[in-house]
Amino acid sequence: MTPDENAAPAGIRDVVILGSTGSIGTQAIDVIRRNPGRFRVTGLAAGGGRVDLLAAQVLDLRPEVVAVAKGSAAEDLQLALYAEAQKRGFSSGGYRLPKLLAGPGTIAEVAAWPCDVVLNGVDGAAGLASTLAALDAGRTLALANKESLIIGGPLVKQRAKPGQIVAVDSEHSALAQCLRAGDRGELRRLVVTASGGPFRGRSRADLEDVTPEQALAHPTWSMGPLVTVNSATLVNKGLEVIEAHLLYDVPFDRIEVVVHPQSAVHSMVEFTDGSTIAQAGPPDMRLPIALGLAWPGRVPDAAPSIDWTRAHTWEFFPLDDEAFPSVRLAREVGEAGGTAPAVYNGANEECVAAFLAGTLTFPAIVDTVARVVSEHMSGTGVSTPAALTLDDVLAADAWARARARELTSG
């Protein structure tokens, strides 16, 4: 049976989920399971590290195609599917196996599978190929993988049609919702909120002895280790400033960051008459995920709403650029454009890995990223946005990772 012959009933959106076993993917599946009349999963893709969970998802959702990026995981997935089917009491032939793909390029292959919406929840720079594949195939891209937009900004923007990318980050989803309140000419600035992470209020000196366990203990959000550490260093917020600039074509000097520990207000838009429109909700990613899948519509009861029968106190603080210089560095990188954002992101991912392995101190994460960025910017290999190619981006990413590993290897 071909995908076209198996088309969803009218009104139901076919969805492909990339990174299905991760935090974004599992929450997306929860939204989809609770809304069978609105969504149907036609494709799943994952790294291959959690084949038991992926097998359960396959039997629950019955996708047409499944991919694992780790080629050696293909046999493990087949065995996990058999074991899961036996556990559920399926006899031979009691369920239909999807098309199984394995290898580094297969996630991008699934990104181009016939569907209405591709949710890209792949971690890190590895999501760029899938972002480009989904856009080239004409799919609506619900983008949770901010890194692919940041490192490949001009490439992604050149390929995306108006309205083809829907942001899934809670902050950028909030901005999109707030921007509905006024015309483009009425916009004054975007205000991106940050929880401040687990070390809000600490000085730079206080951060020297931070442990990986402390950095992974985020006060309000449950996320993967890379994003959680990025939230602690505020690198994540630096990436989000670049993302906001690219998504909404707003200059960097009109994008502010404010620390909001309660994570109830996800971002705000200020208009020229002095009005500020804020989007608020509990810190639950199912709301922006559901909005990304259904955009521009909403999914009823996608996530719990704020309980207005209780008292609430919401605080807002200015960002401490001295203790957390990552946002300032991200602005410089974003202004430079070209391959600089790829270097910032690639170096950071390697430095986070070194920190989690115990070979780099917490403040040295951003210090090392800044050094790698400075070396790149002062060299001759910086491609301008107009001349940027995919090979440029991949080469800059590889160089930044290699250089960061050199600097963090002891």
Long-range contacts (C-beta under 8 A, 24 or more apart in sequence): 3-42, 3-64, 3-113, 3-114, 4-114, 6-42, 6-64, 8-40, 8-42, 11-37, 11-38, 12-37, 12-38, 12-39, 12-40, 13-38, 13-39, 13-40, 13-116, 13-117, 13-293, 13-294, 14-39, 14-40, 14-41, 14-42, 14-114, 14-115, 14-116, 14-117, 15-39, 15-40, 15-41, 15-42, 15-115, 15-116, 15-117, 15-118, 15-119, 15-293, 16-41, 16-42, 16-43, 16-44, 16-45, 16-110, 16-111, 16-113, 16-115, 16-117, 16-118, 16-119, 16-134, 16-139, 17-41, 17-43, 17-44, 17-45, 17-119, 17-121, 18-45, 18-107, 18-110, 18-111, 18-118, 18-119, 18-120, 18-121, 18-122, 18-127, 18-130, 18-145, 19-45, 19-46, 19-47, 19-120, 19-121, 19-122, 19-123, 19-127, 19-144, 19-145, 20-44, 20-45, 20-46, 20-54, 20-57, 20-121, 21-46, 21-47, 21-49, 21-50, 21-53, 21-54, 21-57, 22-46, 22-121, 22-122, 22-123, 22-224, 23-121, 23-222, 23-223, 23-224, 23-285, 24-119, 24-121, 24-144, 24-168, 24-285, 24-289, 25-119, 25-121, 26-53, 27-285, 27-286, 27-289, 28-119, 28-121, 28-289, 28-293, 29-57, 29-60, 29-61, 30-286, 31-286, 31-289, 31-290, 31-293, 31-299, 31-302, 32-61, 32-293, 33-60, 34-301, 35-290, 35-299, 38-294, 38-299, 39-293, 42-113, 42-114, 42-115, 43-67, 43-110, 43-113, 43-115, 44-98, 44-110, 45-69, 45-106, 45-107, 45-110, 45-111, 45-122, 45-130, 47-123, 48-72, 48-73, 48-76, 48-77, 48-102, 49-73, 51-76, 51-77, 51-80, 52-80, 52-83, 52-84, 54-80, 55-80, 55-81, 55-83, 55-84, 56-84, 58-84, 58-98, 59-84, 59-85, 59-88, 59-90, 59-95, 62-95, 62-96, 62-98, 63-98, 64-98, 64-99, 64-113, 65-98, 65-99, 65-100, 65-101, 65-110, 65-113, 66-98, 66-99, 66-100, 66-101, 66-110, 67-100, 67-101, 67-102, 67-106, 67-107, 67-109, 67-110, 68-101, 68-102, 68-106, 69-102, 69-103, 69-104, 69-106, 69-107, 69-126, 70-102, 71-102, 71-103, 71-104, 73-102, 74-100, 74-102, 77-102, 105-129, 108-132, 108-133, 109-133, 111-137, 111-139, 112-136, 112-137, 112-139, 113-137, 115-139, 116-140, 117-141, 117-142, 117-292, 117-293, 118-142, 119-144, 119-168, 119-289, 119-292, 119-293, 120-144, 120-145, 120-148, 121-145, 121-168, 122-148, 123-224, 123-226, 123-227, 124-226, 124-345, 124-349, 125-151, 125-342, 125-345, 125-346, 125-349, 125-397, 128-152, 128-156, 128-390, 128-393, 131-156, 132-156, 132-159, 132-390, 135-159, 135-160, 135-161, 135-164, 135-165, 138-164, 139-164, 140-164, 140-166, 140-295, 141-165, 141-166, 142-166, 142-168, 142-289, 142-292, 142-293, 142-295, 143-167, 143-168, 143-169, 143-292, 144-168, 144-169, 144-289, 144-292, 146-172, 146-239, 146-240, 146-243, 147-239, 147-345, 149-243, 149-246, 149-247, 150-239, 150-242, 150-243, 150-246, 150-341, 150-342, 150-344, 150-345, 151-341, 151-342, 151-345, 151-346, 151-393, 151-396, 151-397, 152-342, 152-388, 152-390, 152-393, 153-242, 153-246, 153-337, 153-341, 153-385, 154-337, 154-385, 154-386, 154-388, 155-388, 155-389, 155-390, 155-393, 156-246, 157-246, 165-247, 166-291, 166-292, 166-295, 167-243, 167-247, 167-288, 167-292, 168-285, 168-288, 168-289, 168-291, 168-292, 169-240, 169-243, 169-288, 170-266, 170-267, 170-283, 170-285, 170-287, 170-288, 171-240, 171-244, 171-266, 171-267, 172-240, 172-243, 172-244, 172-247, 172-267, 173-266, 173-279, 173-287, 173-288, 173-291, 173-292, 174-265, 174-266, 174-267, 174-268, 174-278, 174-279, 174-288, 175-244, 175-247, 175-248, 175-267, 175-269, 175-279, 176-247, 177-279, 177-291, 178-267, 178-268, 178-269, 178-277, 178-278, 178-279, 179-248, 179-269, 181-269, 181-271, 181-275, 181-277, 182-269, 182-271, 182-275, 182-277, 186-271, 186-272, 186-273, 187-250, 187-254, 187-269, 187-270, 187-271, 187-272, 188-254, 188-270, 188-271, 188-272, 189-250, 189-254, 189-255, 189-256, 189-269, 189-270, 190-244, 190-248, 190-250, 190-254, 190-255, 190-256, 190-267, 190-268, 190-269, 190-270, 191-256, 191-257, 191-258, 191-267, 191-268, 191-269, 191-270, 191-276, 192-237, 192-240, 192-241, 192-244, 192-255, 192-256, 192-257, 192-258, 192-267, 193-257, 193-258, 193-259, 193-260, 193-263, 193-265, 193-266, 193-267, 193-268, 193-316, 194-234, 194-237, 194-257, 194-258, 194-259, 194-260, 194-319, 195-219, 195-220, 195-221, 195-231, 195-259, 195-260, 195-261, 195-263, 196-234, 196-259, 196-260, 196-261, 196-317, 197-231, 197-232, 197-233, 197-234, 198-232, 199-232, 199-323, 200-259, 200-261, 200-317, 202-323, 203-322, 203-323, 204-322, 204-323, 204-363, 206-323, 207-323, 207-362, 207-363, 208-361, 208-362, 208-363, 210-361, 210-362, 212-355, 212-356, 212-358, 215-355, 215-362, 219-261, 220-261, 220-262, 220-263, 220-283, 221-263, 221-283, 221-285, 225-352, 225-356, 226-349, 226-352, 229-352, 229-355, 229-356, 229-365, 230-348, 230-352, 232-362, 233-324, 233-326, 233-362, 233-365, 233-366, 234-319, 234-324, 234-326, 234-327, 235-326, 235-330, 235-348, 235-365, 235-366, 235-369, 237-319, 237-326, 237-327, 237-330, 238-326, 238-327, 238-329, 238-330, 238-331, 238-333, 238-344, 239-330, 239-345, 241-327, 241-330, 241-331, 241-334, 242-330, 242-333, 242-334, 242-341, 245-334, 252-331, 252-334, 252-335, 257-319, 257-327, 258-316, 258-317, 258-318, 258-319, 259-316, 259-317, 259-318, 259-319, 260-314, 260-315, 260-316, 260-317, 261-315, 261-317, 262-312, 262-313, 262-314, 262-315, 264-306, 264-312, 264-314, 265-314, 280-306, 281-305, 281-306, 282-306, 324-366, 325-366, 325-370, 326-366, 326-369, 329-366, 329-369, 329-370, 329-373, 332-373, 333-373, 336-377, 336-382, 337-384, 337-385, 338-382, 338-383, 338-384, 338-385, 338-387, 338-388, 338-392, 339-376, 339-381, 339-382, 339-383, 339-388, 339-392, 339-393, 339-395, 339-396, 340-373, 340-376, 340-377, 340-382, 342-393, 342-396, 342-397, 342-400, 343-372, 343-373, 343-376, 343-396, 343-397, 343-399, 343-400, 344-369, 344-373, 344-400, 345-397, 345-400, 346-396, 346-397, 346-398, 346-399, 346-400, 346-401, 346-404, 347-372, 347-373, 347-400, 347-401, 347-403, 347-404, 348-404, 349-401, 350-400, 350-401, 350-404, 350-405, 350-408, 351-404, 351-408, 354-404, 354-405, 354-408, 359-408, 359-409, 359-410, 360-408, 364-408, 368-404, 368-407, 368-408, 369-404, 371-407, 372-400, 372-403, 372-404, 372-407, 375-403, 376-400
